[in-house]
Amino acid sequence: MHYYPGSSPVSLKLLFSPDTGDILGAQAVGKAGIDKCIDVLAVAQRAKLKVQDLEDLELCYAPPFNSARDVVNQVGMLATNVINGDTRICHVADILNINPSQQCLLDVRTSNELEMLGRYPEALHIPVDELRSRLNELPKDKEILIGCQSGLRGHVAYRLLKQQGFRARNLSGGYKTYQLSLAEL
């Protein structure tokens, strides 16, 4: 059950320069109110704000309708993590073109999610809550491409794997983006 009644998912793609943090553009898909997100990003781009500035934008909200950290703040945090090297991301094309001799796909979702929502092909399945105790199942000599449902648990898994010396990247947008990308093929 959602905290916000009538809420619906939002997909937001922010294009930015990883060298300068300049906002180059954005695309958003969602229902009512998504236009406001693009309006904010358009103004930010026009005002020459950097992605790092998006993290701390004070945007109006009312608790019954939105969270204190707007999707614009969240995409700013993610972009800043990429720029700072706190996370490395991969895209659906990387998953589709995986090189099994050099890479391993790790799915960190729950077993229930796999059954209900679908699976990444050829992925090793270790739920994020079990990952620390099952690190020995991962190949140290391969890059680990991590997938979850939307990207958050993938980031948690990424941070854990990096701390343990693994080479890793997190799938931007997770299985939701993967599934939508396949529908377009």
C-alpha positions in Angstrom: 0.0 0.0 0.0 1.3 3.4 -0.9 1.6 6.2 1.7 0.4 8.7 -0.9 -3.1 7.6 -2.0 -3.5 7.7 -5.8 0.2 7.9 -6.4 1.8 6.5 -9.5 5.4 5.7 -10.6 7.5 8.3 -12.2 10.4 7.7 -14.6 12.9 10.5 -14.8 16.0 10.7 -17.0 18.5 13.5 -16.4 21.1 14.3 -19.0 24.2 15.9 -17.5 27.9 16.4 -18.0 29.8 14.1 -15.7 32.8 16.5 -16.0 31.1 19.8 -15.1 27.7 18.9 -13.6 25.9 21.0 -16.2 22.3 20.0 -16.8 21.9 19.2 -20.5 18.3 18.1 -20.5 15.6 15.8 -19.0 12.8 13.5 -19.9 10.0 12.4 -17.6 7.2 10.0 -17.8 4.3 10.0 -15.3 0.8 11.0 -14.6 -0.6 14.2 -13.1 2.1 16.6 -12.0 5.0 15.3 -14.0 5.0 18.6 -16.0 6.0 20.4 -12.8 9.1 18.3 -12.5 10.2 19.2 -16.1 9.4 22.8 -15.4 11.7 22.8 -12.4 14.5 21.1 -14.4 14.0 23.5 -17.3 14.4 26.5 -15.0 17.4 24.9 -13.3 19.0 24.4 -16.7 18.3 27.9 -17.8 19.7 29.3 -14.6 22.8 27.3 -15.1 22.4 25.3 -11.9 24.5 22.2 -11.6 23.2 18.8 -10.8 24.7 19.2 -7.3 22.4 22.2 -6.8 19.3 20.0 -7.4 19.9 18.1 -4.2 19.1 21.1 -2.0 16.4 22.8 -3.9 13.6 23.8 -1.6 10.5 22.8 -3.5 7.0 23.3 -2.1 5.2 20.2 -1.0 2.2 19.1 1.0 2.6 15.8 2.9 -0.6 14.3 1.6 0.6 14.7 -2.0 4.4 14.5 -2.1 7.4 13.7 -0.1 9.8 16.3 1.4 12.5 15.1 -1.0 11.0 15.6 -4.5 12.0 13.4 -7.4 14.1 16.4 -8.6 16.1 16.3 -5.4 16.5 12.6 -5.7 17.8 12.7 -9.3 20.2 15.4 -8.2 21.5 13.1 -5.5 22.0 10.3 -7.9 23.8 12.5 -10.5 26.0 13.9 -7.7 26.9 10.3 -6.6 27.9 9.5 -10.2 30.0 12.6 -10.5 31.7 12.0 -7.1 32.4 8.4 -8.0 30.2 7.2 -5.1 28.3 5.0 -7.6 28.9 3.6 -11.1 25.9 2.9 -13.2 25.2 0.8 -16.2 22.3 0.8 -18.7 20.0 -1.7 -20.3 22.3 -2.0 -23.3 25.1 -3.2 -21.0 22.8 -5.9 -19.6 21.7 -7.0 -23.1 25.4 -7.1 -24.3 26.9 -8.7 -21.2 30.1 -10.5 -21.7 29.9 -13.6 -19.5 33.7 -14.2 -19.6 34.2 -10.7 -18.0 30.9 -9.8 -16.3 28.3 -11.4 -14.0 24.7 -10.2 -13.7 23.5 -10.1 -10.1 19.8 -9.7 -9.2 19.3 -8.5 -5.6 15.5 -8.6 -5.5 13.5 -10.9 -3.3 12.4 -14.3 -4.6 8.8 -13.1 -4.4 9.6 -10.2 -6.8 11.2 -12.6 -9.3 8.2 -14.8 -9.3 5.7 -12.0 -9.6 7.5 -9.5 -11.8 10.0 -11.5 -14.0 13.7 -12.2 -14.1 16.8 -10.9 -15.7 18.1 -13.7 -18.0 21.1 -15.6 -16.7 21.3 -13.6 -13.5 22.7 -14.9 -10.3 20.1 -14.3 -7.6 21.1 -13.2 -4.2 18.7 -11.0 -2.3 20.3 -7.8 -1.0 19.5 -8.8 2.6 21.6 -12.0 2.1 24.4 -10.5 0.1 26.9 -9.9 2.9 26.8 -13.5 4.0 26.9 -14.9 0.4 29.8 -12.8 -1.1 31.8 -16.0 -1.6 29.3 -17.0 -4.4 30.4 -14.0 -6.5 33.3 -14.1 -8.9 36.1 -11.8 -7.9 37.6 -11.8 -11.4 34.5 -10.4 -13.1 32.7 -7.1 -13.1 29.3 -7.4 -11.3 26.4 -5.7 -13.0 23.7 -5.3 -10.3 20.0 -5.2 -10.9 17.1 -4.6 -8.5 13.5 -3.4 -9.1 14.2 0.3 -9.4 17.8 1.0 -8.5 17.8 1.7 -4.8 18.7 -1.7 -3.5 21.1 -2.0 -6.4 22.9 1.0 -5.0 23.0 -0.6 -1.5 24.5 -3.7 -3.1 26.9 -1.7 -5.1 28.3 0.1 -2.0 28.7 -3.2 -0.2 30.5 -4.9 -3.1 32.8 -1.9 -3.6 33.7 -2.0 0.1 34.6 -5.7 -0.4 36.9 -5.0 -3.4 34.5 -6.0 -6.2 34.3 -4.2 -9.5 30.6 -3.3 -9.9 28.0 -1.1 -11.6 24.3 -0.6 -10.8 21.6 -0.8 -13.5 20.0 2.7 -13.7 16.3 2.3 -13.3 16.5 -1.3 -12.4 14.1 -4.0 -13.7 11.4 -1.5 -14.4 13.6 0.3 -16.9 14.9 -3.1 -18.3 11.3 -4.3 -18.8 10.2 -1.1 -20.5 13.2 -1.1 -22.8 12.5 -4.7 -23.9 8.9 -3.7 -24.8 10.3 -1.1 -27.2 12.5 -3.6 -29.1 
